[in-house]
Amino acid sequence: MGSKKMFALLAVLLVAILGFMASFLGGSESGTYEGRVLVAGHGGHIADANVVINPAAAKDTIKIPSYLIWTGDKLHFIPLGESGDHAIHDVRIDSQDPNTVFWSTYTAKKPSVIVGKADLKTDKWRVEKKLDLPKEVIDFGQTTTKTLYCASGQTEKYFIPIFMGYPGFIDVIDKKTLELKRRVMLTSNPELPVNYKYTHGASSPDHKYLYLVINGAEGPFGKLTGVEYFFLLDLPALVETGEIKILKKATLTFPSGTITFRPSFTPDSKYILQSGRTRTFVLKTEDLSLVQQSPVPEGVENHDIVPTPDGRYGISTLRVPVDYEGTKVEDGQIWLYDIANNKYLGEPVSTCRHCHLKNQKHIPLTWGLEIVGCTRCHLDSRNTRRVLGDNTLCGADVILTKK
């Protein structure tokens, strides 16, 4: 055989071998997008799932590929601290540095809130800062140790966590130092409602707007009415002067059981994707009008939705009831939403059960080691949650590339 033919044969064999290996590694999955989905968890950590997304797939529209040799899927976690004061709803990838993720706490052992940063290169906690709650929240008394930060926005220089409880406020945090630059109480603008329960929001990709959504209630932090208040704020005014400058506003009433949670803008800032517990809906940024809505299955709760980089799809975070030892518990799952056709595709995939399921050790590779199932990582000293029961998620953010 001539040298050219031999070289060609070797090249074909090499391509075949690489393709075979990639099929195990997930690199040759017939998907449209690939990357990472970061999901906030109540266990004091962030789930970090490598995903391949194929909207045309009948079932596995979102798939977490397996490793070639080691046991388990490409799903890890970033430990932040024990769940008593590090349960989180909020995770926000830095728009200026994709290797940094900001987070903020939903619960506290004593009245306070925490903001922090983690390293997405190493999947490790980096730094955090504890902040006192405002006097108004302390005096109200009902949301001092839970229902704290839930949503957030950002600009180039600032991370902007939003307080979910009552009375609501927005913090402007320096990204480099985590110092509090300013705190803006919702009561500073009389156009915002007084009788409400939860507040969420998100910033537009161009950092021009901060969108706020507020649940109407019969009284302060009272029974929900189904009325939702939408506001589009001038983000530079909020950051630089602390002014809540309303550019657009709208009010809509939804069916009983609807509770607005975390939203996000599409990459072109033209639309807002809004989770609504029992449904997902889309608003037009220009006038905050309702474009469409799609229910999720009964018993399932939708708590966030973030777009793919082309704005064609959204990835929702769900709390899904599952059976465990004869009782109903929650599992955290993610599901692909087709925006143009207003429907969910395929089936959701768990980002909680993979790690929590009985914390299985994989003998003989892990004899004597405390390893949480398929995270393939030793438990970090900052994380003490090792239970199956309810595995509750909330917010998410993504780093995706269109293939």
N, C-alpha and C positions, 0 to 999 in steps of 0.2 A: 504493500500500500504506500502511495506517495506521501510526502510530508504534508502537502496541502490537504489531501483527503483525511489524513490522520488528524491534522489540526481542526478541520471542520467537524470530524466525528467527536473529538474531545470537547469542542465548543457546544455541540448539541447535547452531549452527556452532561456537561456542566450546567447548562440552562435547565435541563430536566431535573437534576439534583436540587438546584436552587429553588425551582418551582415546587418540588415535593416538600422541601423544608419549609418554604413560605406558607404552604397550605396548612401546616401545623402551627406556624407562628402567627397566622392571621393575615399575613401580608398579601395573599392572593385572593382573599375573599372578594366575591363579586359585589362590592358595595359601592355607594356613591360618595360616602364620606368616611373619614377615619380620624381618630384623635382621642381626646380624653374628656370624660364627663366627671366633674367634681360635684359631689352631693353633700350638703350639710346634714349632720346626724345628731341625734339627741344623746348619743353615747360619748360625747366629748371628742369627736373626731370628724374628719372629712373623708368620705369614700372617694377613691380615685380609680375610676374604671377606664381602661383602654377599650375603645369600642370600634366596631366596623358597622356602618349603617347602610343598609340596602333597602330603599323604599319599595322596590319591586318584589321583595321576598314575601312569600305567602305567610311565613310565621316569624322567622328571625330577622325582623326589620332592624332591630338593634341587637348586636351580638357582641359578647365579651369573649374574645378568642382564648384558646388554651395555649399553654406553653408547650414547647416541643418535648421536653424531658420531665421537668419538675411537675409535681401534682398541682392541679388547680388552674383557675382562670387568671387572666391579667387584671386582677382587681386587688388593690391595696388600700391602705388607709393612712391618713395623716393624723397622728395622735396630737391632741391639743391640751388635754387635761382631764381630770375626773368629771363625770357627768353632772355632779351637783352644782358646779358653777361654770362648766364649759360645754353644756349642751348648746348647740347652735342651730339657727335657722338660716343664717346668712353666710354666703361665700361669694367673693367677688374677685375675679382675676384682674390684675393691674393692666389697664389699657396701654401703659407705657412699658411694661416689663412682664412678658408672659411667663417668666419663671417665678413670679411672686403672686400669692393669693392673700387677700385680706379676709378676715372673718370677724364676727361679732356675736356676743353671747345672748341667749334667750332666757337663761335661768341664772340665779345667784343664790349662794348660801346666806349672804347678808346683802342688804340693799346696795347695789352697784351694777355697773356694766363693764364689760371688757372688750377691747378691740385688739386685734393681733395680726401678725403676718406669718406665713409659712412659706417654705422653699419648695417649689415644684420640681426642682432638679433632684433633691434628696428625699422629698416627701417627709420633711421634718418641720416641727415647730421652730420658729425663729425668734420672735419677740412678742411681747404683749404689754398692754397698759390698762390698768383699772381706773375707772372714772366714777366719781360720785354722781348720784342721781340728783336732779333738780329738786328744790324745795317743794314745788308744786306736786310732784309725783309722790314724794314722801308724805306730804300732808293728805293727799287723796288716799293713799294707803293700800289700794287693791292690786297694784302692779309694781311692787317694789322688789320682788324676788322671782317673778316669772312674768311671761308676756313682755319681755324686754325688747332688745333689738330683733328685727326680723328681716327687713329689706334694706337695700342700700343703693346709692348711686356713686358716681365718682367724676372727677375732672383730672386733668394731667397731674395736678399737685395734691389733690385732696381725695380722701376716702370719706364717704358721706353715709354713715349708718342712720337708719330711721327707726325710731322707737315705736313699737307696736302697741304699747299700753296706753294708759290714760293718766294725765293729759299728755298728748303727743308732743314730740319734739324731734328736731333734725340736728345731728351733730356734724360739724365740719372738722375732719381730722387730717393733720399733716401726714402725708404718706411716708415721708422719710423718718420722722421722729415719733409719730403717733401722738403728738401733742394736740390737745383740743384747741382749735383756732377760735371757734365760736359755736354757740348752742342757740338754736332758733326754736322758740316755743310756738306751737300752732296758734295759741291764743293771741299772738302778736298781729294776726290779721282777722278782723271781725267777719270777713266773708266766709271763713271756714266754719263748719258746723260745730256746735257745742255738744250736742247729743250724738255720740258715736262710740264705737267699741274698738275697732282695729284700724291702724294706719299702715299702708305699704307704699312703695314707690320704686322708681328706677330712673336713671339718667339716660338721655339719648346718646347714641354713639358719637355725635358731634359735640357733645357737652354743652348744648344750647339750652336744653330743657331738663327740668326735673318733673316727672309725672307723679302725682299723688293720688291714691285711691283710698277713700275713707268709708267704712261701714256705718250707715245710719243706725241709731239705736233709740229706744224710748227714753233714755236718760243717759247720764255720763257712765260709760262702760256698762250700759244696761242691755235689755233684751233687743236682739237684732230685729229690724223692721223690713229688711229686703231692699231698702233704698241704698243706692251706692252713689257716692259723690266723687266726681272725677275733676282733677285740676291739672293744668299744665302751667308750670312755674318757670320764671326766668332764672336759670341756674347761675349765671354769673352774678346777678343781683343778690341771690341767696348767699353765695360764697363770699363775695367781696364786702357786702354791707349788712348782711343778715336780714334783708328785706324779703318777705314772701310776696313777690310780685306775680299776680295771677294774669296769665295771658289768655287762657281759655278755661271754660268750666262747663260741666254738664251734670245732670242728675238723671238716673234711670232706676226703675224698680224691677227687681228680678223675683222669680219664684221662691217660695219658702225653702230654706236650706242652702241658698246661695250665699257664700261668704267670700268676698274678694280677698285674695292673698297676694303673693308676689307676681309682679308683671315684668315685662321686658319690651324693648323696642326692636323692631326689625332693623337689620343693618343700614337700610336707607332712611331710617327714622320716620317713614311714612305711616307705619302702623304700630299699634301696641298690642302685644299678646298678653292676655290677662287670665290668670288662674282664678277659678271661682268656686272651689270646693266641689260642687256637684256638676260643674260644667267648665268649659273653656270658651272664652270669647275674644273677639278681635275688635279693636276700636280704630278709627281713623284719627291720626294725630292732628290733622288740620282743624277738626272741629269736635273731636272726642265723640263722634257719633258711632253707634253700634253697627258694625259691618255684618257679623255673624256670630253664632254660638253653637256649641256642640256639647251634649251631655256626656259624662263619663258613666260607666256602669254603676248601678245602684249599690251603695255601700262603699264605693271607692271614693277617695278624696284627692282632688288635684290641688297641689300647693304651690306649684311654680311651673313656668314654661319659658324656655329659652330657645332662640332661633338658630338654625343652621347658618353658615356664613353667607349663603345666597338668599336667605329669607324665604325659602320655599317650604320649609318644615319647621316644626317646633318640637322640642323634647320636654315632655311633662314629667314632673316628679309626683308620684302617687303614693298614697297610703292605702294598702290593699289588705282586706281581711283574709287571713289564712287560718287553717286548723293547726293547732299544736297541742298534742296531748289532751284532746277532747275539748279544748277551749278555742275561742276565736281571738287571735292576736293580729297585730299589724305587721306588714312587711313593706319595706320601701322598694318601689319599682319605678322604672323609667319607661316611657311609651312615646312613640313617634306620631306626631300630628301633622297631617297634610293640610296646609293652610288654604291652598287654592280650592281644594275639594271639600274642605270643612269636615274631615273625618279622621279617626285614628286608624293606623295601619298595623297589620299583624297583631302580635301580642306583646305585652310589656315584659321586661326582664328585670329580675331582682338585682339590686345593688347592696342589699343588706344580708339576705339569707346566705349568700355565698360565703361570707366571712363568719357569720354567727352560728351557722348550723352545727350545733353540738361541739363547736371548737375542735373538730376532729384532728387528731394527730395521724400523720401518714407514715406508718412503720414500713421499713426500718429507718427511713431517712431522718425521722425526728425523735427517736428514742431519747427520753430525758430532757427534751426541750419543750418550753411552753410556747407553742406556735398556734396562732389562730388560723385554722384551716388553710384555705387557698390564698391567703394574703402572702404566704411564704415568708413572713417576717416575724421576728421575735416581738413579743408585746413590748411596747415602749413604756418606760417608767411613768410617762405622763398620762397613760390611759389605763384605767382599772375596770372598764366595763367588759364583761365576758359572759353575757347572758344571751339566751335565745329569745324567749318571750316576745314582747313588742320591740320591734326594731324600726324606730321612727325617723323618717327623713323630713326635709322641708325644701330649702332653696338649692339652686344649682347654678353652675356656670360651665362653659365648655370651651375647649380649644379644638377646633375641627378644621380639616382640610378637605376640600372637594376633590375627589379623584377624577 
